[in-house]
Every structure is written in structure tokens, then in C-alpha cells.
């Protein structure tokens, strides 16, 4: 029987969810499949049939359908997809959902600038990417409501780590490590963190044996040394190193930056940081490799040169090692793309009208997996273009796309995924004229929606034969 690809995906993603009742798990799979076919922020837009819509609301409102169990199923599915790789890049980042809560009855908190009065939830997310950048899924997530506006980093902050938001980052990284250890023990997660992750508790946890992480340095940290020696600092010591090599980087134009091909010089040095535990004023040594990538002689007048200083546990002995570290950090922006697809792009999770924090999180967790599925389909077409389309789409869905778009296609032939994704995007309204770039998540989502009726008809015809 030709099962729709969205249902197969939903079964793989949530079919192992341990939420107390097999019927409840079956309902979760059905709701996730519906959201994959018709992504939207409101349940009423995803499901139009009354009985199905009512079943979805009952699931989302059921306190026994634990958020952690739903998320855990998705994380395990991600680890299973990752098992063929020696390592996967795992970007981690925080974001906020801005949600309507005029009466302040939903259990939400402050997001954004306090004077604006916006309400919502904060979430830290870890996603897994194959070494070539192809999205694999979600592997960690932590939610909370902020009671007051964040004051940012405070000097000499004596609070316990457990009472700081840094703890949420640590929790998500621990979630990801645990899920890989149990479901893909031969695959190592390589965490990629922006400057927000440059905190002493994160650095110390990342130094645990066997762990891989890279963080962009936010501070010119003091290096370890004797009390009677002159103090040395991170940046100046790395800048003294001779060049390992250089590479060219295509820089797109944006506000305050001209498009150009930048020449980036790379230096590397093993450093031992002197990390200050602000609770006790004691310092601890932390030995890492620093990789400095800095633009050389291609910076336009009036602009700051491109510069990254990365701290990593991955050994760097050659330019090739440094390039792998830089390649991994360059994938970090994919988590920001996930936020866009999830929040305001294909899934529009911030439009939900659910009236309770736990219900919002259940629904948002399902939509987060849907967003990653859309990203995966988008990037497979770019990173593995010659794969048959049936690796991600059901035969009936491929047949529907071919029937609508193909001319002269050999009967029974399975087109490659790059071609089918392009056709899907064109069905969704993509012309290539507005951006000039490859198809994005929104037009692919629209294409998937528009083929569903024809795909269902072709599947039924195949079953009757």
C-alpha cells in the first residue's frame, strides 16, 4: 500500500512517543502528518474536518501527553537518522516566541524589550546537521517563561548556575548528548555556539572527555599563568601565530557591508584559559584550541574586517583541520533559519491561538519537527541532488508532481530529488526572479499543500489496481 510520505515521516518522528496510551500516540502521529501536509500556526488551518480537528484539540489539551515525551520521540528519530555519520554538527541557539496574551492568563512571560510589553516564551533549541549541512532533525529543546526582562551579563554575578539562563543551554546540550549516546552511540554531536555560549560553565562542560564543541569567543579572556608573571590575553597571543593558510569567502551585500570576495587568513594556537568562577572568585584552567579567521587586504574603506575567533575542543594541526572547524561554525546559522521557518515562515507558530502555556508548547513542538522536515527537503535538493525523489516523498506524491510539471518524462522513471523539489517550488509559486536563489521553505510548503489532493487520488488508484 502506498502510504503518504507525510504519514511515514510522522510515524518515524513520533510513533515511539511514550505518552501513556497507544491511541494517544496514534493521534499524535495523525496530527503531525496533517501538520506536515498543511503547515500553519493554527490547528483550525491545519485540520478542516470537524472530527479530526476535535481530536487534535483533545490531544493538545491532554495533560497526560507530556511535552518531554513528545520531544524525546523527535530527538530519538533525529539520532537514528544521524547514525550513519561519525559526527554531526549541532548548532544551539536561543529564541523567543512572541504570542498574543492580552489578558495575561496563558502563563507566558516577558520577551523582547520590557517597555514594549510583549509576551511569550523563550526556547533554546539544538538541531543536528549532517557533515555536508543537510538537516537531520531536532535533538534538544528547553522552554521557559521569563518573569522579568533579562539584564544581560552582570559582572561578578554570584548566583548559582542553576538560577541563570545559562543552565538552559547546559540542559539542552546534555539532552543531545544523552539521546545520541543511547540511540546513535557511534555518532558524536559537535556543538556549535555563537558568542552567547561563551560562558565559563558552558566551556567547562564542553571540556568533559570525548566532547566536541566550538564557540565563538565573546571576550578577550585572560590566559592561565603564574601570579608573578605578566598577564596574557587570548586575542594578542593568537594574533602572534604565523598563518596556517587562507581561503576566499563570498560575502553578500547587506546594510553597512559591500558584496565582495574576501580573503580570510587563518591562525591557530592551543591556549589555556583562566576561567573565573564568579560565585567563588576562583580560577580554573581550560585548555582549548583557538582558531582566528580574519579578513586580509580585501576590506572596503569604512568597514570593519570580517573576523571570527573560535574556541574548540577539536585538535587543529593543519589548515585542513582549521577549515573543518570553520566549516562547522559556518553551519551555526542554520538554527537561525530553522527559527525563521518555524516562527514566521512555513509554520507560523506565533499565530497560535491556544490559551495555555503547556498546550502552546505541545503544538509548537510538533511544528518544530515539521519545520525541520521542510528544511531537510530543501537542503537535500542542494546537497544530494542526484538522490531519487522517493527518499523523502511517497511514490504518489512524486507522481503528482510529475503529472503537474513534467514534460517528456519516461513512464515509471523516478526523477532526482533536486528536480522534484524545483517542480514542487514552482507549483508553490517559485519563479526564481525575486531572489535569484534556490527555492526556499515557504514555496516548497505551498507546493506540498497543493499536490496533496492529486497525490491522495493517485494513491487510491494504485491501491485499487
C-alpha positions as semicolon CSV with decimal commas, in nm:
position;residue;x (nm);y (nm);z (nm)
1;X;0,000;0,000;0,000
2;X;0,130;0,348;-0,090
3;X;0,131;0,535;0,240
4;X;0,164;0,916;0,203
5;X;0,516;1,035;0,283
6;X;0,388;1,276;0,549
7;X;0,238;0,983;0,737
8;X;0,558;0,779;0,706
9;X;0,758;1,076;0,834
10;X;0,516;1,133;1,125
11;X;0,536;0,764;1,220
12;X;0,917;0,780;1,221
13;X;0,918;1,108;1,414
14;X;0,652;1,042;1,680
15;X;0,550;0,676;1,653
16;X;0,769;0,586;1,953
17;X;0,635;0,862;2,178
18;X;0,564;0,721;2,523
19;X;0,261;0,926;2,623
20;X;0,070;0,662;2,816
21;X;-0,171;0,520;2,559
22;X;-0,124;0,374;2,209
23;X;-0,436;0,551;2,087
24;X;-0,291;0,880;2,206
25;X;0,035;0,808;2,019
26;X;-0,164;0,721;1,707
27;X;-0,346;1,053;1,735
28;X;-0,012;1,234;1,772
29;X;0,112;1,072;1,450
30;X;-0,208;1,172;1,268
31;X;-0,185;1,533;1,387
32;X;0,184;1,556;1,293
33;X;0,109;1,412;0,947
34;X;-0,167;1,668;0,897
35;X;0,067;1,949;1,003
36;X;0,331;1,821;0,760
37;X;0,079;1,831;0,475
38;X;-0,066;2,172;0,565
39;X;0,174;2,361;0,796
40;X;0,013;2,652;0,980
41;X;0,020;2,813;1,321
42;X;-0,346;2,744;1,400
43;X;-0,490;2,396;1,438
44;X;-0,806;2,512;1,258
45;X;-0,598;2,585;0,948
46;X;-0,417;2,251;0,959
47;X;-0,730;2,036;1,002
48;X;-1,055;2,124;0,828
49;X;-1,261;1,811;0,908
50;X;-1,454;1,859;1,233
51;X;-1,382;1,520;1,392
52;X;-1,010;1,536;1,310
53;X;-0,988;1,891;1,442
54;X;-1,162;1,795;1,765
55;X;-0,924;1,500;1,807
56;X;-0,625;1,731;1,763
57;X;-0,754;1,971;2,029
58;X;-0,814;1,682;2,270
59;X;-0,456;1,565;2,222
60;X;-0,304;1,911;2,266
61;X;-0,517;1,977;2,575
62;X;-0,441;1,638;2,736
63;X;-0,205;1,688;3,029
64;X;-0,102;1,320;3,004
65;X;0,051;1,386;2,661
66;X;0,376;1,502;2,815
67;X;0,577;1,763;2,627
68;X;0,906;1,595;2,721
69;X;0,788;1,259;2,586
70;X;0,671;1,412;2,257
71;X;1,001;1,596;2,215
72;X;1,203;1,292;2,315
73;X;1,047;1,087;2,035
74;X;1,154;1,350;1,780
75;X;1,505;1,366;1,927
76;X;1,541;0,987;1,906
77;X;1,427;0,992;1,542
78;X;1,690;1,258;1,470
79;X;1,962;1,045;1,631
80;X;1,852;0,745;1,425
81;X;1,892;0,948;1,103
82;X;2,237;1,055;1,223
83;X;2,369;0,706;1,294
84;X;2,547;0,671;0,958
85;X;2,777;0,965;1,037
86;X;3,091;0,971;1,251
87;X;2,989;1,315;1,379
88;X;2,711;1,567;1,321
89;X;2,718;1,942;1,363
90;X;2,475;2,056;1,635
91;X;2,404;2,431;1,631
92;X;2,247;2,555;1,955
93;X;2,070;2,888;1,998
94;X;1,800;3,065;2,198
95;X;1,497;3,242;2,056
96;X;1,163;3,376;2,175
97;X;0,807;3,321;2,060
98;X;0,601;3,640;2,065
99;X;0,246;3,526;2,146
100;X;-0,085;3,706;2,194
101;X;-0,179;3,721;2,563
102;X;-0,379;4,038;2,618
103;X;-0,540;3,918;2,941
104;X;-0,216;3,765;3,073
105;X;-0,382;3,433;3,155
106;X;-0,170;3,193;2,949
107;X;0,127;3,155;3,182
108;X;0,364;3,340;2,949
109;X;0,650;3,575;3,033
110;X;0,837;3,880;2,911
111;X;1,004;3,870;2,568
112;X;1,199;4,144;2,400
113;X;1,235;4,493;2,546
114;X;1,037;4,528;2,866
115;X;0,888;4,867;2,775
116;X;0,724;4,713;2,468
117;X;0,523;4,475;2,686
118;X;0,548;4,175;2,456
119;X;0,459;3,834;2,599
120;X;0,572;3,487;2,504
121;X;0,813;3,205;2,576
122;X;1,190;3,160;2,550
123;X;1,329;2,842;2,398
124;X;1,678;2,700;2,346
125;X;1,699;2,456;2,056
126;X;1,963;2,215;1,928
127;X;1,938;2,086;1,572
128;X;2,152;1,820;1,404
129;X;2,313;1,859;1,062
130;X;2,500;1,601;0,855
131;X;2,865;1,692;0,782
132;X;2,752;1,829;0,443
133;X;2,495;2,055;0,614
134;X;2,180;1,854;0,542
135;X;1,929;1,895;0,830
136;X;1,858;1,575;1,024
137;X;1,616;1,693;1,292
138;X;1,580;1,832;1,643
139;X;1,795;1,679;1,916
140;X;1,731;1,906;2,214
141;X;1,490;2,175;2,333
142;X;1,415;2,361;2,657
143;X;1,131;2,609;2,724
144;X;1,074;2,868;2,994
145;X;0,884;3,189;3,070
146;X;1,099;3,486;3,169
147;X;0,950;3,668;3,467
148;X;1,143;3,990;3,411
149;X;1,347;4,149;3,137
150;X;1,693;3,998;3,108
151;X;1,967;4,229;3,236
152;X;2,231;4,055;3,026
153;X;2,566;3,953;3,165
154;X;2,646;4,104;3,503
155;X;2,997;4,143;3,636
156;X;3,069;3,941;3,950
157;X;2,736;3,758;3,932
158;X;2,725;3,544;4,247
159;X;2,413;3,347;4,157
160;X;2,429;2,971;4,125
161;X;2,450;2,847;3,767
162;X;2,121;2,665;3,822
163;X;1,946;3,000;3,871
164;X;2,085;3,154;3,550
165;X;1,959;3,114;3,194
166;X;2,298;2,960;3,112
167;X;2,164;2,646;3,278
168;X;1,909;2,603;2,999
169;X;2,190;2,589;2,741
170;X;2,366;2,326;2,952
171;X;2,044;2,125;2,981
172;X;1,986;2,122;2,605
173;X;2,343;2,015;2,532
174;X;2,305;1,737;2,790
175;X;1,978;1,627;2,628
176;X;2,151;1,598;2,291
177;X;2,447;1,407;2,434
178;X;2,216;1,162;2,608
179;X;1,997;1,097;2,305
180;X;2,299;1,030;2,083
181;X;2,464;0,809;2,345
182;X;2,154;0,589;2,363
183;X;2,036;0,592;2,001
184;X;2,349;0,656;1,791
185;X;2,645;0,573;2,014
186;X;2,896;0,584;1,726
187;X;2,794;0,940;1,631
188;X;2,941;1,236;1,818
189;X;2,748;1,563;1,839
190;X;2,973;1,861;1,763
191;X;2,808;2,162;1,926
192;X;2,828;2,500;1,750
193;X;2,756;2,806;1,964
194;X;2,758;3,177;1,893
195;X;2,900;3,433;2,136
196;X;2,604;3,381;2,369
197;X;2,758;3,043;2,457
198;X;3,090;3,193;2,570
199;X;3,029;3,141;2,942
200;X;3,255;2,960;3,185
201;X;3,001;2,686;3,280
202;X;2,948;2,605;2,909
203;X;3,322;2,594;2,842
204;X;3,389;2,368;3,139
205;X;3,109;2,127;3,045
206;X;3,237;2,118;2,687
207;X;3,577;2,004;2,817
208;X;3,436;1,681;2,955
209;X;3,623;1,384;2,800
210;X;3,519;1,293;2,447
211;X;3,306;1,602;2,386
212;X;3,321;1,819;2,074
213;X;3,220;2,183;2,076
214;X;3,306;2,512;1,909
215;X;3,207;2,853;2,045
216;X;3,273;3,197;1,904
217;X;3,469;3,396;2,160
218;X;3,288;3,696;2,305
219;X;3,560;3,802;2,550
220;X;3,932;3,861;2,535
221;X;3,985;3,615;2,818
222;X;4,289;3,604;3,042
223;X;4,520;3,309;2,988
224;X;4,641;3,078;3,264
225;X;4,974;3,170;3,422
226;X;5,158;3,218;3,747
227;X;5,060;3,507;3,970
228;X;5,402;3,668;3,943
229;X;5,402;3,655;3,558
230;X;5,271;3,933;3,332
231;X;4,910;3,872;3,237
232;X;4,848;3,744;2,886
233;X;4,523;3,761;2,693
234;X;4,362;3,547;2,427
235;X;4,350;3,766;2,116
236;X;4,705;3,900;2,125
237;X;4,853;3,554;2,173
238;X;4,666;3,403;1,877
239;X;4,744;3,703;1,656
240;X;5,118;3,636;1,709
241;X;5,093;3,296;1,538
242;X;5,207;3,253;1,180
243;X;4,938;3,193;0,917
244;X;4,824;2,836;0,869
245;X;4,677;2,935;0,534
246;X;4,400;3,136;0,375
247;X;4,079;3,091;0,179
248;X;3,829;3,300;-0,016
249;X;3,483;3,379;0,120
250;X;3,191;3,514;-0,087
251;X;3,041;3,799;0,118
252;X;2,685;3,904;0,025
253;X;2,581;4,267;0,050
254;X;2,375;4,390;0,343
255;X;2,329;4,709;0,543
256;X;2,674;4,855;0,606
257;X;2,854;4,583;0,410
258;X;2,952;4,563;0,043
259;X;2,940;4,240;-0,154
260;X;3,287;4,108;-0,225
261;X;3,513;3,806;-0,230
262;X;3,702;3,833;0,097
263;X;4,041;3,677;0,157
264;X;4,047;3,520;0,504
265;X;4,372;3,439;0,680
266;X;4,371;3,163;0,942
267;X;4,583;3,129;1,255
268;X;4,560;2,870;1,531
269;X;4,707;2,812;1,876
270;X;4,640;2,590;2,175
271;X;4,550;2,811;2,471
272;X;4,479;2,755;2,838
273;X;4,214;2,997;2,955
274;X;4,189;3,116;3,313
275;X;3,816;3,080;3,378
276;X;3,677;3,278;3,669
277;X;3,402;3,113;3,873
278;X;3,215;3,426;3,973
279;X;3,049;3,251;4,267
280;X;3,378;3,177;4,443
281;X;3,623;3,411;4,266
282;X;3,838;3,106;4,195
283;X;4,002;3,044;3,862
284;X;4,022;2,715;3,674
285;X;4,241;2,625;3,373
286;X;4,066;2,525;3,049
287;X;4,280;2,411;2,756
288;X;4,126;2,462;2,412
289;X;4,232;2,534;2,057
290;X;4,177;2,889;1,932
291;X;4,118;2,942;1,558
292;X;4,133;3,303;1,435
293;X;3,993;3,381;1,089
294;X;4,046;3,741;0,985
295;X;3,997;3,925;0,656
296;X;4,318;4,041;0,491
297;X;4,354;4,332;0,247
298;X;4,004;4,297;0,096
299;X;3,806;4,512;0,343
300;X;3,634;4,813;0,179
301;X;3,712;5,156;0,319
302;X;3,495;5,238;0,619
303;X;3,408;4,876;0,705
304;X;3,538;4,652;0,981
305;X;3,720;4,339;0,858
306;X;3,541;4,006;0,893
307;X;3,679;3,827;1,197
308;X;3,594;3,513;1,392
309;X;3,782;3,384;1,693
310;X;3,664;3,033;1,768
311;X;3,740;2,817;2,071
312;X;3,713;2,444;2,006
313;X;3,793;2,107;2,154
314;X;3,874;1,972;1,806
315;X;4,252;1,945;1,756
316;X;4,395;2,176;1,488
317;X;4,733;2,083;1,346
318;X;4,685;2,168;0,979
319;X;4,492;2,409;0,760
320;X;4,256;2,125;0,675
321;X;4,175;2,082;1,047
322;X;4,110;2,456;1,076
323;X;3,886;2,451;0,769
324;X;3,672;2,177;0,927
325;X;3,631;2,387;1,244
326;X;3,535;2,692;1,037
327;X;3,301;2,484;0,821
328;X;3,124;2,358;1,134
329;X;3,078;2,705;1,278
330;X;2,951;2,833;0,942
331;X;2,662;2,583;0,980
332;X;2,550;2,757;1,300
333;X;2,327;2,997;1,110
334;X;2,108;2,700;1,010
335;X;1,945;2,716;1,354
336;X;1,851;3,077;1,279
337;X;1,699;2,960;0,951
338;X;1,505;2,698;1,148
339;X;1,368;2,975;1,372
340;X;1,253;3,165;1,063
341;X;1,080;2,863;0,905
342;X;0,919;2,771;1,237
343;X;0,813;3,114;1,360
344;X;0,726;3,332;1,063
345;X;0,786;3,125;0,751
346;X;0,624;2,798;0,658
347;X;0,485;2,705;1,003
348;X;0,393;3,043;1,157
349;X;0,385;2,904;1,511
350;X;0,347;3,252;1,664
351;X;-0,006;3,272;1,518
352;X;-0,139;3,001;1,752
353;X;-0,449;3,095;1,949
354;X;-0,411;2,825;2,215
355;X;-0,482;2,958;2,563
356;X;-0,244;2,773;2,791
357;X;0,136;2,756;2,806
358;X;0,161;2,374;2,810
359;X;-0,077;2,345;2,516
360;X;0,119;2,603;2,320
361;X;0,443;2,412;2,384
362;X;0,291;2,078;2,275
363;X;0,171;2,228;1,948
364;X;0,493;2,426;1,894
365;X;0,699;2,108;1,950
366;X;0,510;1,929;1,672
367;X;0,551;2,228;1,439
368;X;0,924;2,245;1,520
369;X;0,965;1,895;1,375
370;X;0,759;1,994;1,071
371;X;0,986;2,296;1,017
372;X;1,293;2,071;1,026
373;X;1,131;1,833;0,774
374;X;1,073;2,121;0,532
375;X;1,434;2,236;0,579
376;X;1,560;1,881;0,519
377;X;1,370;1,852;0,192
378;X;1,502;2,193;0,084
379;X;1,865;2,108;0,157
380;X;1,862;1,754;0,021
381;X;1,790;1,909;-0,316
382;X;2,106;2,121;-0,276
383;X;2,348;1,885;-0,101
384;X;2,246;1,549;-0,251
385;X;2,071;1,648;-0,576
386;X;2,104;1,312;-0,751
387;X;1,917;1,107;-0,490
388;X;1,587;0,960;-0,613
389;X;1,293;1,174;-0,505
390;X;1,137;0,877;-0,326
391;X;1,393;0,904;-0,044
392;X;1,177;1,184;0,101
393;X;0,849;1,174;-0,094
394;X;0,600;0,893;-0,143
395;X;0,563;0,750;-0,496
396;X;0,213;0,900;-0,526
397;X;0,345;1,243;-0,430
398;X;0,626;1,217;-0,687
399;X;0,371;1,104;-0,945
400;X;0,151;1,403;-0,863
401;X;0,440;1,644;-0,915
402;X;0,540;1,474;-1,241
403;X;0,180;1,484;-1,367
404;X;0,159;1,858;-1,299
405;X;0,501;1,965;-1,420
406;X;0,694;1,708;-1,624
407;X;0,704;1,700;-2,000
408;X;0,853;1,401;-2,177
409;X;0,939;1,218;-1,855
410;X;0,991;0,845;-1,918
411;X;0,694;0,646;-1,769
412;X;0,786;0,480;-1,442
413;X;1,114;0,672;-1,406
414;X;1,186;0,826;-1,067
415;X;1,321;1,180;-1,108
416;X;1,603;1,303;-0,883
417;X;1,513;1,496;-0,571
418;X;1,659;1,826;-0,694
419;X;1,429;1,822;-0,997
420;X;1,117;1,729;-0,800
421;X;1,186;1,992;-0,533
422;X;1,224;2,255;-0,807
423;X;0,892;2,146;-0,958
424;X;0,731;2,150;-0,613
425;X;0,856;2,503;-0,559
426;X;0,721;2,612;-0,898
427;X;0,383;2,463;-0,807
428;X;0,410;2,673;-0,489
429;X;0,477;2,992;-0,687
430;X;0,857;2,997;-0,721
431;X;0,990;3,175;-1,028
432;X;1,348;3,248;-0,924
433;X;1,305;3,614;-1,020
434;X;1,259;3,778;-0,680
435;X;1,569;3,642;-0,507
436;X;1,759;3,464;-0,780
437;X;1,848;3,198;-0,526
438;X;1,736;2,837;-0,485
439;X;1,380;2,762;-0,368
440;X;1,308;2,828;-0,002
441;X;1,086;2,670;0,261
442;X;0,771;2,877;0,201
443;X;0,727;2,794;-0,170
444;X;0,810;2,428;-0,103
445;X;0,549;2,419;0,174
446;X;0,288;2,567;-0,062
447;X;0,381;2,312;-0,328
448;X;0,341;2,025;-0,084
449;X;-0,004;2,154;0,013
450;X;-0,117;2,191;-0,347
451;X;-0,026;1,838;-0,455
452;X;-0,199;1,658;-0,167
453;X;-0,540;1,609;-0,331
454;X;-0,390;1,470;-0,653
455;X;-0,144;1,254;-0,458
456;X;-0,429;1,109;-0,250
457;X;-0,623;1,030;-0,570
458;X;-0,321;0,862;-0,733
459;X;-0,255;0,661;-0,417
460;X;-0,616;0,537;-0,412
461;X;-0,590;0,441;-0,779
462;X;-0,273;0,245;-0,708
463;X;-0,445;0,057;-0,424
464;X;-0,747;-0,030;-0,642
465;X;-0,515;-0,177;-0,905
